[in-house]
């Protein structure tokens, strides 16, 4: 179980636009790594648009935003284009990153159990250590709370 002060697990993942991103690419910068369940769903869209609308404030704080979900690169390309998202979306189709961060969990909807992402945000400092964890995120007010913490 990761906690504040733990070393953030490294990863490399494909991103929208056909790129690749590794955590180590951001050494020396603050990374806001947010995990969300699915592109183009109401809560995930609201959260992504909140991050989009505060991009300038994150840049002022020298923070980089990265979104992670189990969706494909193609899905991310569509989602990013539709909502003009200015940050990378990482395709974690095999949910290896989510598992490393402990956010791939059993969920339940309408009595059916399934595995999926538990909406969680990690703030990782420039040394690669976890500075803050926001588990079971409620979308309303979340991005403002993260900005305030930075």
N, C-alpha and C positions, 0 to 999 in steps of 0.2 A: 504494500500500500504506500503510495507516494504521499509525502507530506511537505509542508513548507520547510525549506532548507535542504531537501533531497536534491541530488543531481537529476536534472531532467533527462529522461531517456532520449538518446539520439534517434533520428529516423531519416530516411530518404523516401520521398514519395513523388509520383507523377502529379503535375498540376494542370489546371486549365491551360489551354494554349499549347499543350504539348511539352511544357518544361518539366524540370525536376527541382525539388527543393529539399535541402537537408537542414536540420537544426543548426549544425555547425557553421552554415553559411552566414548566420546572424550573430556570430561571436562578437561580444562588445556592445550588442544592442539588446534592448528589452523586447521580448517576444510575447504577444498576447495570442495564445494558442487556444482557439475555441472549437470545441467539438459540438456538432449539431447532427440531428438524426437524418434529415432528408431535404434535398433541394426542392424548391417550389412548394413547400407546405407553409401554412400560415405563420406558425411560430418561427420557423427557420428563416423565412423571408423577412419577417419583422426584425429579427435579430441581425441578419446580414445588412439590412438597410440602416439600422441604427449604427452599426460599425461604419458603414459607408458615409453616413451623414456626419460622423465625428472624425473622419480621417485626418483632417488638418490638425485637430487637437492631439491625436495620437502622434502625429509627426513632430509636433512641437515638443512632445515629451520623449522624442527619439525612440518611439515604440513602433514595432512592426506587427500588423495583424495578419494571422493565418487562420483560415477556416478549414476544418477537417470533417469529412463525412464519408460514409461508405459508398457514395455515388460514384459513377464513372467519370472519366475526364470529359466525355461528350456531354453528360448531364451538367457538369460544372460549367462547361463552355456556354451552354444555353442559359443557365441560371445567372452567370456573371454578366453576360451580354444583356439579358432581359432587364436586370436591375442595376446595370452600370456599376458593378462592384470593383473598387480600385485595389483590391488585395488578392493574393493568391488563394485558390481553393485547392486543397490537397485531396486526391482520390485515394481513399483507404479501403479499397474494395475487399481486401482480405482481412480487414479490421485488425491488422497487426499493430498499428500505432495506437488504436483505441485500447487494445489489450494491454500494451505496455504502460499506458496511462491509467489503466483500471476503470475505463468508462464503457467498456463493452459488457453489458449486463442483461440479465433476464428482465424482461418487461412484460406487462400484461395489459391487454386491451380487449374489452368485451368478453372477458373470461378466457381469452386465448393467450397462452404464454409464448414468447418469442425472444430472440436475442437482438439487441439493438444498442444504439448509442444513448447513454444518459447525458443529457445536455450539461456540459461542464466546461469551464474556462480556467486555463492555467496562465499565470504571469511568470515568465522565465527571465531572470536577470541576465546581464551581459556576461556573467561568468558561467552561465548554463545551470544555475540553481533555481529551484522553484521558489518564487517570492510570494505567491498567493495562489489559492485554489478556491474556485467558486463551484461547488457541487450542486447538482439538481437545480440548475439555473431557471429562474422565472424571468422571462424575456423583458417584461416591462421594468424599466429602470436599471437593467443590468449593465448596459454599456456605460451609463453615467457613473455607476458605482465603480466600475473598473477604472475609468478615467480619474475619478477622485482618488483612488488608491495609488495611482501612478504619481 
